[in-house]
Amino acid sequence: MNIEILTLFPEMIEAGLGGSIIGRALENGLLSIDAVNIRDYAFNKHNSVDDYTYGGGAGMLMQAEPVYQAYQAACAKLGNAPARVIYMSPQGPVLTQEKAKKLSAEENLIFLCGHYEGIDERVIEEIVTDEISIGDYILTGGELAAMVVIDAAARFIPGVLHNETSADTESLSGSLLEYPQYSRPEVWHDKKVPEILLSGHHENVDKWRRLKSVERTARKRPDLLEKADLTPEETRMVKIILESNSEI
């Protein structure tokens, strides 16, 4: 996957994505990430890319032309191959695990990170194919949000995670939260690992994990259960838990 990020703060991108699992994926050639500095395409001696908004209002707005020129530069780096252009915006649909998985299948992605009061609407209409939000709150810029989306999507690329099944079995996969997990020692602060996990009976362990996933989702994120494929027995258990929750 090739990723271009249009930003006013390329150093922020390089610092945020240069380490850990994503950094290793970059070193191994599984990912290519490049930050394009929008300020490089300013057309005034002060290198400013913002101006007052027509009609008045608080704050400054990023101008269309520098953003467009940065976009053109990113396209050239991608060999002018087709690319989805994602604008990080609180007005977009909220990122989900399913959305991240779909993005991981894209060969080329361009992320547009706004600042100030946003970006001139005309260039958004001209180049953006998708808007994505990471939640109903406002950040000072789109860089952190873009890094969240990239991290979430990159984990589905084969080879990025050591364990290829991790991305498909963790929390939010299959609309269920992940089951509780344990490691050594067997007893810690008088808390013992559940006996079933020590049994070596893989079928029973899988059943226990599924049960705990459903139970945990019902208690912590019941909103996710609308899309979950539950058995009649699991549905009855969820009903009991939800009734118990409503009594608290």
C-alpha positions as CSV (number, residue, x, y, z in Angstrom):
1,M,0.0,0.0,0.0
2,N,1.2,3.5,-0.9
3,I,0.1,6.4,1.3
4,E,0.5,10.1,0.7
5,I,-0.4,12.5,3.4
6,L,-1.1,16.2,2.7
7,T,-0.3,18.1,5.8
8,L,1.1,21.3,7.3
9,F,3.2,19.3,9.8
10,P,5.1,16.5,8.0
11,E,7.4,16.0,11.0
12,M,4.4,15.1,13.1
13,I,3.6,12.3,10.6
14,E,7.1,11.0,10.5
15,A,7.4,10.9,14.3
16,G,4.0,9.3,14.8
17,L,4.3,6.5,12.2
18,G,8.1,5.8,12.2
19,G,8.1,3.4,15.1
20,S,6.5,0.2,16.5
21,I,4.6,-2.1,14.1
22,I,4.0,0.5,11.4
23,G,7.7,1.5,11.4
24,R,8.7,-2.2,11.0
25,A,6.2,-2.5,8.1
26,L,7.8,0.5,6.4
27,E,11.3,-1.0,6.8
28,N,10.1,-4.3,5.3
29,G,8.5,-2.6,2.3
30,L,5.0,-3.6,3.2
31,L,3.9,0.0,3.4
32,S,5.1,3.3,1.8
33,I,4.2,6.5,3.6
34,D,5.2,10.0,2.4
35,A,4.2,13.3,3.9
36,V,3.6,16.2,1.4
37,N,4.1,19.6,3.0
38,I,1.2,21.9,1.8
39,R,3.3,24.9,2.7
40,D,5.7,24.0,-0.1
41,Y,3.0,25.0,-2.5
42,A,2.1,28.4,-1.0
43,F,2.1,31.3,-3.5
44,N,3.3,34.2,-1.3
45,K,6.6,35.2,0.2
46,H,5.4,34.3,3.8
47,N,4.5,30.7,2.9
48,S,1.1,31.1,4.4
49,V,-1.7,28.9,3.1
50,D,-4.6,30.3,5.0
51,D,-6.8,33.4,4.6
52,Y,-10.0,35.0,6.0
53,T,-13.3,33.4,5.2
54,Y,-15.8,35.1,2.8
55,G,-18.9,36.1,4.7
56,G,-17.0,36.7,8.0
57,G,-16.6,34.4,10.9
58,A,-13.9,33.4,13.4
59,G,-10.6,31.9,12.4
60,M,-8.8,31.4,9.2
61,L,-9.4,28.9,6.3
62,M,-6.9,26.9,4.4
63,Q,-6.8,28.0,0.8
64,A,-7.8,25.8,-2.2
65,E,-4.8,26.3,-4.5
66,P,-1.9,25.2,-2.1
67,V,-4.0,22.1,-1.2
68,Y,-4.6,21.3,-4.8
69,Q,-1.0,21.7,-5.8
70,A,0.1,19.4,-2.9
71,Y,-2.5,16.9,-4.1
72,Q,-1.1,17.1,-7.7
73,A,2.4,16.4,-6.3
74,A,1.1,13.4,-4.3
75,C,-0.6,12.0,-7.5
76,A,2.7,12.4,-9.4
77,K,4.5,10.5,-6.7
78,L,2.0,7.7,-7.1
79,G,2.6,7.7,-10.9
80,N,-0.9,9.3,-11.4
81,A,-2.4,5.9,-10.5
82,P,-6.0,5.9,-9.2
83,A,-6.1,6.8,-5.5
84,R,-8.8,7.4,-2.9
85,V,-8.5,10.8,-1.3
86,I,-9.6,10.8,2.3
87,Y,-10.4,14.0,4.1
88,M,-10.2,13.7,7.9
89,S,-13.3,15.5,9.1
90,P,-15.7,15.2,12.0
91,Q,-18.5,15.5,9.4
92,G,-17.6,12.1,7.9
93,P,-18.8,8.7,8.9
94,V,-17.1,7.3,11.9
95,L,-14.2,4.9,11.3
96,T,-15.1,1.2,12.0
97,Q,-13.1,-2.0,11.9
98,E,-15.0,-3.0,8.7
99,K,-14.1,0.3,7.0
100,A,-10.4,-0.1,8.1
101,K,-10.3,-3.5,6.5
102,K,-11.7,-2.3,3.2
103,L,-9.2,0.5,3.1
104,S,-6.4,-2.0,3.6
105,A,-7.2,-3.5,0.2
106,E,-6.5,-0.2,-1.6
107,E,-3.2,0.1,-3.4
108,N,-3.0,3.9,-3.1
109,L,-4.5,6.3,-0.5
110,I,-4.1,10.1,-0.1
111,F,-5.0,11.6,3.2
112,L,-5.9,15.3,3.5
113,C,-5.3,16.9,6.9
114,G,-7.0,20.2,7.6
115,H,-6.2,22.9,10.2
116,Y,-7.6,26.2,11.4
117,E,-11.3,26.5,10.6
118,G,-11.0,23.9,7.8
119,I,-10.4,23.9,4.1
120,D,-12.0,25.8,1.2
121,E,-15.0,23.8,0.2
122,R,-14.1,24.0,-3.5
123,V,-11.0,21.9,-3.3
124,I,-12.7,19.4,-1.1
125,E,-15.4,19.0,-3.8
126,E,-12.6,18.8,-6.5
127,I,-10.4,16.0,-5.0
128,V,-11.9,14.3,-2.0
129,T,-13.5,10.8,-2.5
130,D,-14.2,10.0,1.2
131,E,-14.6,11.8,4.5
132,I,-13.8,9.9,7.7
133,S,-14.2,10.9,11.3
134,I,-12.6,9.1,14.3
135,G,-15.3,10.3,16.7
136,D,-17.6,13.1,17.6
137,Y,-15.0,15.6,18.9
138,I,-12.7,18.2,17.4
139,L,-8.9,18.0,17.1
140,T,-6.5,20.8,16.3
141,G,-5.7,19.2,13.0
142,G,-6.3,16.1,10.9
143,E,-2.8,14.5,11.4
144,L,-3.7,12.5,14.5
145,A,-6.9,11.3,12.9
146,A,-5.1,10.2,9.7
147,M,-2.5,8.3,11.7
148,V,-5.3,6.5,13.5
149,V,-6.9,5.4,10.2
150,I,-3.6,4.3,8.7
151,D,-2.7,2.3,11.8
152,A,-6.1,0.6,11.8
153,A,-6.0,-0.2,8.1
154,A,-2.3,-1.3,8.0
155,R,-2.9,-4.0,10.6
156,F,-4.9,-5.9,8.0
157,I,-2.1,-6.0,5.4
158,P,-0.5,-9.4,5.3
159,G,2.8,-9.5,7.1
160,V,2.3,-6.3,9.2
161,L,1.3,-8.3,12.3
162,H,3.4,-11.3,13.4
163,N,0.3,-13.3,14.0
164,E,-1.8,-13.2,10.8
165,T,-5.0,-14.1,12.7
166,S,-4.8,-11.3,15.2
167,A,-6.6,-8.7,13.2
168,D,-9.5,-11.0,12.6
169,T,-10.0,-12.2,16.2
170,E,-9.5,-9.1,18.2
171,S,-12.1,-6.6,19.6
172,L,-14.8,-5.4,17.3
173,S,-14.2,-8.2,14.7
174,G,-17.5,-9.8,14.0
175,S,-19.3,-7.0,15.9
176,L,-18.2,-8.5,19.3
177,L,-15.6,-7.4,21.8
178,E,-12.6,-9.6,22.4
179,Y,-12.7,-12.1,25.2
180,P,-10.5,-11.6,28.3
181,Q,-7.0,-12.9,27.9
182,Y,-4.3,-14.1,30.4
183,S,-0.6,-14.8,30.5
184,R,1.9,-16.1,33.1
185,P,2.0,-16.4,36.0
186,E,-1.0,-18.7,36.6
187,V,-1.8,-16.9,39.8
188,W,-1.3,-13.1,40.3
189,H,-2.5,-11.1,43.3
190,D,-4.6,-14.1,44.3
191,K,-6.3,-14.1,40.9
192,K,-6.2,-17.4,39.1
193,V,-6.3,-17.9,35.3
194,P,-9.7,-19.6,34.5
195,E,-9.3,-23.4,34.7
196,I,-10.7,-24.0,31.2
197,L,-7.8,-22.1,29.6
198,L,-5.4,-24.6,31.3
199,S,-7.3,-27.6,30.2
200,G,-5.8,-28.0,26.7
201,H,-9.2,-28.7,25.3
202,H,-9.3,-26.3,22.3
203,E,-13.0,-26.8,21.5
204,N,-14.1,-26.0,25.0
205,V,-11.7,-23.0,25.1
206,D,-13.2,-21.7,21.9
207,K,-16.7,-22.0,23.3
208,W,-15.7,-20.2,26.5
209,R,-14.0,-17.4,24.5
210,R,-17.1,-17.0,22.4
211,L,-19.4,-16.9,25.4
212,K,-17.2,-14.3,27.1
213,S,-17.1,-12.2,23.9
214,V,-20.9,-12.1,23.8
215,E,-21.2,-11.4,27.5
216,R,-18.6,-8.6,27.5
217,T,-20.2,-7.0,24.5
218,A,-23.6,-7.1,26.1
219,R,-22.2,-5.4,29.3
220,K,-19.9,-2.8,27.7
221,R,-21.1,-2.1,24.1
222,P,-24.6,-3.5,23.6
223,D,-25.0,-1.2,20.6
224,L,-22.7,-3.5,18.7
225,L,-25.0,-6.5,19.1
226,E,-27.4,-5.3,16.4
227,K,-24.9,-6.6,13.8
228,A,-23.7,-9.6,15.7
229,D,-24.8,-13.1,14.5
230,L,-26.0,-14.7,17.8
231,T,-27.3,-18.2,18.5
232,P,-30.7,-18.5,20.3
233,E,-28.8,-19.4,23.5
234,E,-26.6,-16.3,23.2
235,T,-29.6,-14.1,22.5
236,R,-31.3,-15.3,25.7
237,M,-28.1,-14.6,27.7
238,V,-27.8,-11.1,26.2
239,K,-31.4,-10.4,27.1
240,I,-30.8,-11.4,30.7
241,I,-27.6,-9.2,30.9
242,L,-29.4,-6.2,29.3
243,E,-32.3,-6.5,31.8
244,S,-29.8,-6.7,34.6
245,N,-28.0,-3.6,33.2
246,S,-31.2,-1.6,33.1
247,E,-31.9,-2.3,36.8
248,I,-28.6,-0.8,37.9
